[in-house]
Amino acid sequence: MDEIGHPIWGAAVRFEPDRGSGSVDLEAATTDSLGLASTMWTLGLEIGAQRLRATAGDASMAFEATAVSDAGVCNRTPAVSAEIASRLGVGSCANVTKQMLGEVTQVFVNRQGIKRLRSGDFTGLVGLTELELIGNQLSELPPDIFAGLSRLRRLALGHNQLSELPTGIFRGLSGLADLSLRGNRLTALDEQVFSDLDQLKVLFIDYNELKELPSGLFDGLSQLKNIVLTENRLTSLSENIFADLSSLEAISLGANQLTELPPGLFADKPALSRIQLRDNRLTELPPGLFSETPALQRL
């Protein structure tokens, strides 16, 4: 409000939790016509008082909340809390204990209209092997959202609205074998985004908006058997882009905008049996392109 009590529209407001007081989904917001600005505050893991400060210009206001031990998983995204409680067969999210969290092996929160996840949504799910978040409205992910899920084998993030992936988003998921990012809005990928996934066997990145792939994107993924890149906007590929994929059995590159392929693109691929290149702009193929794919059965 201004000095005569009228709401101020368009004012910048910053939200800053104290150290150990969790996180906010928006660090800055602008006031609306009623002079209001908001954010979602997720409390930290420590029990006790926590504080959030909102600042607009020279004005500042502090908000306090208390994290209690009997909240169960109720301070997580509601759909996630409900799924965890359902998996454990308890009547309320407040009945879920820390010990019980370790018993959950699957979490499927599909088509729930989720726009944002809270950073601690999957904390404590140390036994989780499968996680599905398909068909929501996620446009971003908290950088630490998958922290501690070392037993995760399958992760499905398909059909959301992700345009980028935070640095290190898959760090620590050393056992992940199946990853789906299909049907998002990804325009670029960091060269190191998959660097921790040396057990990955299946990777879906189809139906995105990728125009190019960093030359080292798949380095170290020696266990990868199937990669799907259909329906992107790829115009070219580095000759060494698949160099480390010695176990590759199937690759789909259809419905892109490829005009040529490097001669050594499929070199040293003894297990490669299926290659899909339909609906590109190829007018010729380099001699010997398939000379090192002795298992090729379908092209």
NORDA-V623229 format. One record per residue. N is the residue number from 1. OMEGA is omega in degrees with one decimal (NA if undefined). Layout:
# NORDA-V623229
n->N omega->OMEGA
n->N omega->OMEGA
This chain:
# NORDA-V623229
n->1 omega->173.4
n->2 omega->-173.3
n->3 omega->178.3
n->4 omega->172.8
n->5 omega->178.2
n->6 omega->178.6
n->7 omega->179.2
n->8 omega->-179.4
n->9 omega->173.8
n->10 omega->179.5
n->11 omega->179.2
n->12 omega->179.9
n->13 omega->177.4
n->14 omega->180.0
n->15 omega->-176.7
n->16 omega->174.6
n->17 omega->173.3
n->18 omega->178.2
n->19 omega->-178.9
n->20 omega->-177.8
n->21 omega->173.9
n->22 omega->-174.2
n->23 omega->175.6
n->24 omega->180.0
n->25 omega->175.1
n->26 omega->178.7
n->27 omega->179.2
n->28 omega->178.6
n->29 omega->180.0
n->30 omega->-178.6
n->31 omega->178.7
n->32 omega->-175.8
n->33 omega->177.1
n->34 omega->-179.4
n->35 omega->-175.5
n->36 omega->173.3
n->37 omega->-175.6
n->38 omega->173.9
n->39 omega->175.0
n->40 omega->-176.3
n->41 omega->175.5
n->42 omega->-176.9
n->43 omega->175.9
n->44 omega->-174.2
n->45 omega->-178.4
n->46 omega->177.8
n->47 omega->176.6
n->48 omega->-175.3
n->49 omega->177.0
n->50 omega->-171.2
n->51 omega->175.5
n->52 omega->179.7
n->53 omega->175.8
n->54 omega->-176.1
n->55 omega->175.0
n->56 omega->-176.3
n->57 omega->179.1
n->58 omega->-177.5
n->59 omega->-178.7
n->60 omega->178.7
n->61 omega->-179.9
n->62 omega->175.7
n->63 omega->-179.4
n->64 omega->176.1
n->65 omega->-178.7
n->66 omega->175.0
n->67 omega->-176.6
n->68 omega->-173.5
n->69 omega->-175.4
n->70 omega->-179.2
n->71 omega->-177.4
n->72 omega->177.5
n->73 omega->-173.5
n->74 omega->179.6
n->75 omega->176.8
n->76 omega->174.9
n->77 omega->-171.9
n->78 omega->-179.1
n->79 omega->178.4
n->80 omega->177.6
n->81 omega->-178.4
n->82 omega->179.9
n->83 omega->179.4
n->84 omega->179.4
n->85 omega->179.9
n->86 omega->179.8
n->87 omega->-178.4
n->88 omega->177.9
n->89 omega->177.3
n->90 omega->-173.0
n->91 omega->-174.2
n->92 omega->177.3
n->93 omega->179.9
n->94 omega->-179.0
n->95 omega->-178.0
n->96 omega->178.0
n->97 omega->179.0
n->98 omega->179.7
n->99 omega->-178.4
n->100 omega->-178.1
n->101 omega->-178.8
n->102 omega->-179.3
n->103 omega->-177.0
n->104 omega->179.3
n->105 omega->-178.9
n->106 omega->171.8
n->107 omega->179.3
n->108 omega->179.1
n->109 omega->-174.1
n->110 omega->173.2
n->111 omega->178.9
n->112 omega->179.4
n->113 omega->-178.0
n->114 omega->178.7
n->115 omega->179.4
n->116 omega->172.0
n->117 omega->176.3
n->118 omega->-171.3
n->119 omega->-179.0
n->120 omega->-174.0
n->121 omega->-175.0
n->122 omega->178.2
n->123 omega->177.7
n->124 omega->-179.1
n->125 omega->-171.5
n->126 omega->179.1
n->127 omega->-174.7
n->128 omega->178.1
n->129 omega->179.6
n->130 omega->178.5
n->131 omega->177.8
n->132 omega->176.1
n->133 omega->-171.2
n->134 omega->169.3
n->135 omega->173.5
n->136 omega->-178.9
n->137 omega->-177.6
n->138 omega->176.9
n->139 omega->177.9
n->140 omega->179.1
n->141 omega->172.6
n->142 omega->-175.1
n->143 omega->-176.6
n->144 omega->-171.3
n->145 omega->-177.7
n->146 omega->-179.0
n->147 omega->176.8
n->148 omega->-177.4
n->149 omega->-173.1
n->150 omega->-179.9
n->151 omega->-177.2
n->152 omega->179.1
n->153 omega->-176.7
n->154 omega->-179.7
n->155 omega->-177.6
n->156 omega->-179.4
n->157 omega->-174.0
n->158 omega->172.7
n->159 omega->169.3
n->160 omega->-178.1
n->161 omega->-177.8
n->162 omega->177.3
n->163 omega->176.7
n->164 omega->178.5
n->165 omega->179.9
n->166 omega->176.1
n->167 omega->177.9
n->168 omega->-175.5
n->169 omega->-178.7
n->170 omega->-178.7
n->171 omega->178.8
n->172 omega->-179.9
n->173 omega->-171.5
n->174 omega->-179.9
n->175 omega->-175.1
n->176 omega->-178.5
n->177 omega->-173.2
n->178 omega->-178.1
n->179 omega->177.0
n->180 omega->175.5
n->181 omega->-171.4
n->182 omega->172.9
n->183 omega->174.5
n->184 omega->-178.7
n->185 omega->-177.1
n->186 omega->178.9
n->187 omega->179.8
n->188 omega->177.7
n->189 omega->175.0
n->190 omega->-175.7
n->191 omega->-177.0
n->192 omega->-170.6
n->193 omega->-178.9
n->194 omega->-168.9
n->195 omega->179.6
n->196 omega->-169.8
n->197 omega->-174.9
n->198 omega->175.1
n->199 omega->-176.9
n->200 omega->-179.8
n->201 omega->-178.0
n->202 omega->-178.1
n->203 omega->177.1
n->204 omega->174.5
n->205 omega->-176.5
n->206 omega->179.2
n->207 omega->171.8
n->208 omega->-176.1
n->209 omega->-178.3
n->210 omega->178.9
n->211 omega->178.6
n->212 omega->178.5
n->213 omega->176.1
n->214 omega->-172.7
n->215 omega->-179.0
n->216 omega->-173.2
n->217 omega->-175.1
n->218 omega->179.5
n->219 omega->177.5
n->220 omega->-177.6
n->221 omega->-173.4
n->222 omega->179.6
n->223 omega->-174.9
n->224 omega->-177.7
n->225 omega->-174.6
n->226 omega->177.1
n->227 omega->-176.8
n->228 omega->-179.2
n->229 omega->-178.9
n->230 omega->173.2
n->231 omega->167.7
n->232 omega->-179.5
n->233 omega->-176.9
n->234 omega->178.9
n->235 omega->179.8
n->236 omega->178.8
n->237 omega->173.7
n->238 omega->-178.2
n->239 omega->-176.4
n->240 omega->-174.3
n->241 omega->-178.5
n->242 omega->-171.4
n->243 omega->-176.0
n->244 omega->-173.4
n->245 omega->-175.0
n->246 omega->-179.7
n->247 omega->-173.0
n->248 omega->178.4
n->249 omega->-177.6
n->250 omega->176.8
n->251 omega->-179.7
n->252 omega->-179.3
n->253 omega->-175.2
n->254 omega->175.3
n->255 omega->169.8
n->256 omega->-179.3
n->257 omega->-178.2
n->258 omega->178.6
n->259 omega->177.8
n->260 omega->178.1
n->261 omega->178.1
n->262 omega->-177.5
n->263 omega->-176.5
n->264 omega->-174.1
n->265 omega->-176.5
n->266 omega->-179.3
n->267 omega->176.5
n->268 omega->178.4
n->269 omega->-175.0
n->270 omega->-177.3
n->271 omega->-174.6
n->272 omega->-176.2
n->273 omega->-177.9
n->274 omega->177.0
n->275 omega->179.6
n->276 omega->-176.3
n->277 omega->-172.3
n->278 omega->172.0
n->279 omega->169.2
n->280 omega->-178.7
n->281 omega->-178.3
n->282 omega->176.7
n->283 omega->175.8
n->284 omega->178.3
n->285 omega->-179.5
n->286 omega->177.7
n->287 omega->176.7
n->288 omega->-176.9
n->289 omega->-176.4
n->290 omega->-175.3
n->291 omega->-179.6
n->292 omega->176.1
n->293 omega->-174.5
n->294 omega->-178.5
n->295 omega->-175.0
n->296 omega->179.2
n->297 omega->-175.4
n->298 omega->-178.9
n->299 omega->NA
